[in-house]
């Protein structure tokens, strides 16, 4: 049995893509799954130096993910970093629907656990966080923040 070489692995085209109908935007877009670095940035990018979720860093994650994963027929990104702010002004429901497709392609869904071991320079030893659980905690916190003060 032959094993893959370094070059075989690095040249592999292993991204799943999917067409997404977005009638609100006037047609169909092509999205790809996130790469490993992007998945980690989405998770780790939300943590502060102590490993706690910093809700200020969560803002814009969905549109950032859409900007990374929306591609043309040649696999090149459609959006630039400067487009993220404009994407953020699109319908929240539409953005969520597209984000959900990308999340599913990337193997990150609410039904599964997504553990990530973090080696923090401020911590005595590595620790594990669950990206899905963090997302659920954010959603709960976000809803609590919107409750009336007298409720």
N, C-alpha and C positions, 0 to 999 in steps of 0.2 A: 504494500500500500504506500502510495506517495503522499507526502505531506505538502501543504501549501508553503510556498516561499514567502519571504517578507514582501517582495514585489507583488506576488499574487494577492495578498491580503490588502495592500495599500492601493491596488488598482481596482479592486472589486467594486462593482456598482450595486450596492446592497440597500438602496433606499426605495421603499415602497412609495408610490405616488397615487393620488386619487383626484379625479375631477370633482369639483363641488359646484353645484348649481347655486348661483347667488342672484336671483331675480331682482333683488333690491339694488344690486350694482349693475344690472343690465346684461348678465350672461353667466358664463362658466369660468372658474379659475382652476388652475392646477396647483395642488399642494403636495409637499413631500413630508416624510417623517423628519423629525428633528435629529440632528447628529448627536453623538454622545456628549460633546462639549456643550452644545446648546441646552440639552436636558439638565446637565449639571449647573449651567449658569442660571437657568430658571430656578432651580432649587437652592443652590448656594448663594445666588445673588440676592436672595431674600433674607439672608441671615446677617446679624450684626457680629461684632468681634467676639461676643460671648456665645455665639451659636443660637441665639434667640431670633425668632422671626421678627423682622423689622417691617411693620406694615407700610411704612413710607417707601420701602424698596419694592413692594409688591405692585404699586401703581404702574400701569402700562404694560404689565407682563403679557396679557392676551394679545395686544396689538404688536408688541415686539416679536412674539412667537409667529404671528401671521406674517410680519415683514420678513422674517427669516425663512419661512417655509413656503411662501407663495413664489412659484417659479414659472418660467416660460417653457416652451417646448424643448429647448436645449438644456434645461436644468439650471439656468441662471436665475438668480433672485430678481424679482420684479421691483422690489422696493429698496430704497436706500435708507440709511439710518435717519436721514432728515425727514423721511416720509412717515415715521412712526407717529409723530404728533398729529398729522392730518388723519391717519388711520384711526386714531383715538377719538375723532369727531364723528365717526360713522355710527350707525345704529348699534346699540349695545346688544340687542338680540341677534342681529346679523353677525356681529363680531364673535359672539359666544358660539353660534352655530358653526362658524368656520374654525374657531379655536378647538371646539369639541372634536371635529374631524382630525385635525392635526394631532391633538392629544391622543386620540385612539390609534392613529397610525404609529405614533411614537411609543406606544406601549404604556402610556400613563393614563389610567382611568380610575375612577372612583371605586371600582369594584376590586381593584388589586392593591397590593402593598408594594411600595417602591422604596426599599431601604437604601440609604446612602450613608457610608461611613465618612466622617469628617475628621480630618486631622487639623485641629485648630492650634495656632501658635500660642494662644493664651490659655489653653487647657492642658491639664497634666497628662491626659491620655485621649486617644481617639474616641469618638462617640458616634452613635448611629441615630439618624433621624429618618422618619418616614415622610416622603414628599407628599403622598396622598393625604396623610393625616394632617400635615401642616396646612395643606390647602383647605381641608375641612375646618380646621381651627380658624383659619382666616375668614372663611365664609361665615362662620358662627359669630366671630368678633365683629365683622362688618355689619351683620344684621343687628347685633346688640347696640352698636354705635348709632344706628338709625332709629332706635326706639325712642319714643318721647321721654323726656326726663322724668315726668310724673308717673310713668307706667310701672 
